[in-house]
Amino acid sequence: MRKNDGKFIVSGALAGLANGFFGAGGGMFLVPLFCRWIKLSDREALATSLAVIFPVSIVSAVVYFINNGIDVFGALPFLIGGLFGGILGGKLFKKISPVILRRTLALFIIYGGIRSLFAI
């Protein structure tokens, strides 16, 4: 085990916990840590976060499915739209400045936080 592997594992565990508990949000932990701890650029941190969150999301979805927490047919239209949005986002990713990407992520996090605070 390398010197920093322990804190990387804890970071991954926090991301998995957020993803499993809230259904999303693991990237909020990972992106800033990737930038600070392993000195990735903003663009690399965002992309690497997706690479980590993808399998974590699959594990979370399987757990939800086993516990009857997923309406597969209800989620299907969102999955189809998400696939197209993911392709478009991946193509636009290289064309948008890292500053805009970081600020957009921050705005989405703030928006989600405000919505969560005031949701009834």
C-alpha positions as CSV (number, residue, x, y, z in Angstrom):
1,M,0.0,0.0,0.0
2,R,1.3,3.4,-0.9
3,K,1.6,6.4,1.5
4,N,-1.7,8.1,0.4
5,D,-3.8,5.0,-0.4
6,G,-5.6,5.2,2.9
7,K,-7.0,8.7,2.3
8,F,-7.8,7.8,-1.3
9,I,-9.8,4.8,-0.1
10,V,-11.6,7.0,2.5
11,S,-12.4,9.5,-0.2
12,G,-13.8,6.7,-2.5
13,A,-15.8,5.4,0.5
14,L,-17.3,8.9,1.0
15,A,-18.2,9.1,-2.7
16,G,-19.8,5.7,-2.6
17,L,-21.7,6.6,0.6
18,A,-23.0,9.8,-0.9
19,N,-24.0,8.0,-4.1
20,G,-25.7,5.1,-2.3
21,F,-27.4,7.3,0.2
22,F,-28.5,10.2,-2.0
23,G,-28.5,8.5,-5.4
24,A,-25.8,11.0,-6.6
25,G,-23.2,13.4,-5.3
26,G,-20.1,11.3,-5.1
27,G,-18.3,13.6,-7.5
28,M,-18.7,16.5,-5.1
29,F,-16.2,14.7,-2.8
30,L,-13.9,13.4,-5.6
31,V,-13.4,16.4,-7.9
32,P,-11.9,18.8,-5.3
33,L,-9.8,16.0,-3.7
34,F,-8.5,14.9,-7.1
35,C,-7.4,18.5,-7.7
36,R,-5.8,18.9,-4.3
37,W,-4.4,15.5,-3.4
38,I,-3.2,14.1,-6.8
39,K,-2.9,17.4,-8.5
40,L,-5.1,16.7,-11.5
41,S,-6.3,19.6,-13.6
42,D,-10.0,20.5,-13.3
43,R,-10.8,18.8,-16.6
44,E,-8.9,15.7,-15.6
45,A,-10.6,15.7,-12.1
46,L,-14.1,15.9,-13.6
47,A,-13.4,13.1,-16.1
48,T,-11.7,10.9,-13.6
49,S,-14.6,11.4,-11.2
50,L,-16.9,10.1,-13.9
51,A,-14.7,7.1,-14.3
52,V,-15.0,6.3,-10.6
53,I,-18.6,7.2,-10.1
54,F,-19.8,5.0,-13.0
55,P,-19.1,1.7,-11.3
56,V,-20.1,3.1,-7.9
57,S,-23.4,4.1,-9.5
58,I,-23.9,0.6,-10.9
59,V,-23.3,-0.9,-7.5
60,S,-25.7,1.5,-5.9
61,A,-28.4,0.8,-8.6
62,V,-28.0,-3.0,-8.0
63,V,-28.5,-2.5,-4.3
64,Y,-31.6,-0.3,-4.8
65,F,-32.9,-2.9,-7.4
66,I,-32.5,-5.8,-5.0
67,N,-34.4,-3.8,-2.3
68,N,-37.2,-3.0,-4.8
69,G,-36.2,0.7,-4.8
70,I,-36.0,1.2,-8.6
71,D,-38.9,1.6,-11.0
72,V,-37.0,0.3,-14.1
73,F,-39.7,1.2,-16.6
74,G,-40.3,4.6,-15.0
75,A,-36.5,5.3,-15.2
76,L,-36.2,4.1,-18.8
77,P,-37.0,7.5,-20.5
78,F,-34.5,9.3,-18.2
79,L,-31.9,6.7,-19.1
80,I,-32.4,7.2,-22.8
81,G,-32.2,11.0,-22.4
82,G,-29.2,10.6,-20.1
83,L,-27.4,8.6,-22.7
84,F,-27.9,11.3,-25.4
85,G,-27.0,14.0,-22.9
86,G,-23.9,12.1,-21.8
87,I,-22.7,11.9,-25.4
88,L,-23.4,15.6,-26.0
89,G,-21.7,16.6,-22.8
90,G,-18.7,14.4,-23.5
91,K,-18.3,16.1,-26.9
92,L,-18.7,19.6,-25.5
93,F,-16.4,18.9,-22.5
94,K,-13.2,19.6,-24.5
95,K,-14.6,22.8,-25.9
96,I,-15.5,24.5,-22.7
97,S,-12.9,26.2,-20.5
98,P,-12.1,24.6,-17.2
99,V,-13.1,27.7,-15.3
100,I,-16.6,27.5,-16.9
101,L,-16.8,23.8,-16.1
102,R,-15.8,24.4,-12.5
103,R,-18.3,27.3,-12.0
104,T,-21.1,25.4,-13.7
105,L,-20.5,22.4,-11.4
106,A,-20.5,24.8,-8.4
107,L,-23.8,26.4,-9.5
108,F,-25.4,23.0,-9.9
109,I,-24.3,22.0,-6.4
110,I,-25.6,25.3,-5.0
111,Y,-28.9,24.9,-6.9
112,G,-29.3,21.3,-5.6
113,G,-28.5,22.3,-2.1
114,I,-31.0,25.2,-2.1
115,R,-33.7,22.9,-3.6
116,S,-33.0,20.3,-0.9
117,L,-33.1,22.8,1.9
118,F,-36.5,24.2,0.8
119,A,-38.1,21.0,-0.6
120,I,-41.3,20.0,1.2
